[in-house]
Amino acid sequence: MAGCQSLPQPTSSLEAQQAEITLREGDTIRVTFPGAPNLDTPAQPIRRDGKIAVTLAGEVNAAGLTPTELQNQLLAKVGDQLVRKEVTVTVVSATFSVYVDGSVQKPGKVSSDHPITILEAIMESGGFDYEKADMKKVTIMRHNIKDKSYTYYTLNLKVVLSGEQKDLFYLQPGDIVHVPQKFTWF
């Protein structure tokens, strides 16, 4: 994306980001056993403690795992009891929040049940405060759960709004978007 001032480059491809989905509290998932449909669980939300209830496996940690990792964990727990060694985890719905602050009309939490771009999140926050916002230096702070660090991206949204840049930057759960104020001389 033009205007990025930090490395690594942000992932703008929605498909690439969806491939990295990590299950979170509040996501609704369904667990099915193709070889034993009587063991299928109805769609259920991941509880605040990060767990779900699965027939044969009992309480299982789901938060923090990808659907594939959860499938593998369930297969390891109950696979020896299955004739057909197959488990499928499907994400039925996922809501997540991002946070927008700085020079926008209504700073705060933005919740979404679908992938959301940085511009959509800013518009959900009432849009830019055009008298104060420095649209050339919008910062995204992304928390990396696995290594407990932050990655920062700086984007020039002015070129996106002018039509010069057409790439989209999709936000991830928990991202913090900061729209700084323009520097002005008095």
N, C-alpha and C positions, 0 to 999 in steps of 0.2 A: 504494500500500500504506500503510495507516495506520501511523504511526510513522516514516516516512521523514523524515530531517532534512536531507537534502542534495539538491541538484539536479544533474543532471537526474533525473527519476523513473526507477526501474528498469523494465526491460522485463519484464513478468510473462507475456506471451503467448508460449507455446511456438512457435506458428506464426511470430510475428515474429522470434524468435531463430533459428529454423531457416532463415529466408529469408536470414540473414546468415552462414551457415556459411562459415568460412574453413578451407581444407584445411591439415592439419598433418602433420608427420612421424609415421608410424605409421598414418595413415588408409589404408584399402584402397579403391582406386577401380578402375573399369573404364572404358575408353575404347572407344567403338564408332563405326563409320562406317556409318550406315544404307545408303548407296549402294554400299559396298564392304566387305561382311562379312569378306572375307579379310584386311583390315587391322586388324580388331578385336584389342585386346589383352586377355589374360586378366586377371582381377582381380589387382592387384598393390599392395603397400604403398608408400607414399611413403617413400623412403629417408631416412636421417638427414641427408643433404646436401640434402634437400628436392626431389629429382628423381625422375622416373619415366622409363621407356624406352617410346617410342612408335614404331611402324613408320612409316617415311618421315620422321619428325621427329627421331628420335634421342633424346638426353637432353633432357628438358624440365623446367624448374622448375615445381613444382606447389604447394609449401608457400607459404602466404601469399596464395593466390588463392582466389576462390570458384569453384565448379564452372563457372559461366557464364564467368568470366574465363579459366579454363583452356581451355574450349571455344573462345572467341574467339581465344586465343593459338595454339591448334593449327590452327584454320581459317586464320589468317594465314600460318602456316608451310607448310601442305600443301594449302590450298584450291585452288591452281592445278593440282594434280595429281589432283583429284577431279572426277568427272563430276557427282555430286550433292554440292553444297557444304554438308555437314552433318556435325557431330561431336557426340557425346553423351558427357558425363562423368557417371558415376553413382557415388555414394558407397556402397560395399558395407558397410563398417563403419568406425566411428570411435570410438576410445577416447580419453579425455582425463582429465586429473587436475585436481583442485582441492585446496586445502590448508586444513586446519582447525586453528586453534590457540586457546590461551586456556583457559577454564574448561570443558573437555570431558574425558571419561574417557581417550581415547586420541588426543591431538593427532597430526597428521601428514597424509600424502598420502592422498587418496581417489580411486581410479580408477573410471571408469564407462564403459560402452559404450552408454549411453542418456542422454537428458536427465535431469538430477538437480536436485531442489529444494534450497534451503538446509537445510531441516529433514532431508531424507534424508541429506545430507552430514554433518550433525551427528550423526544417529543412527548412521551408519557409523563415526563417531569415538567410539562408545560412549555417546553422549548427553551432555546437560548435566551438569556437576558442580553439582547443585542447591544445595549449601551455599555455593558461591562465585559461580556464574554470574549475571551481570546480563543477563537475557534481553530487557530493554527497549532495550538499546543494542548489538546485534550489528552488527558492521561488515563490509562486503564491500569489498575493494580489487580493482578490475578494471583490468588493464593494457590500455591502448589502443595496439596495436602501430603503427598508422599514424602517430599523432602523438607516440608515445613519452611518454605521460603516464598518470596514474592517475585513475580516477574512484572516489569513495568513496560508499557507500550505508550508511545506518544504519537498521536495521530493529528494530521492536518485535515480537519473536517471542512474547512473553507473550500478546498479544492473539490471535495465530494459534493457539497451543496451547489457549487458553481457548474457542476457537470463535467469538470476536467478529469475527475477520477471516478471510476464506476465500480471498483471492488467494494464488497461489503465486508464489514468486520463484525462477526457474530460474537456475542458475549457468552460467557460461561457462568454457571451458577456461582454466586458469591462475588462476582467481579465488582469492583468499585470504580466508577467513572467520575473523574474530577474535571470540571470545566473551569480553568483558571480565569482570573480577571486580567484584562489588558493592563499593561503598565502605562500609566499616564503621567506626564509632567504637569505640575501645577503652575 
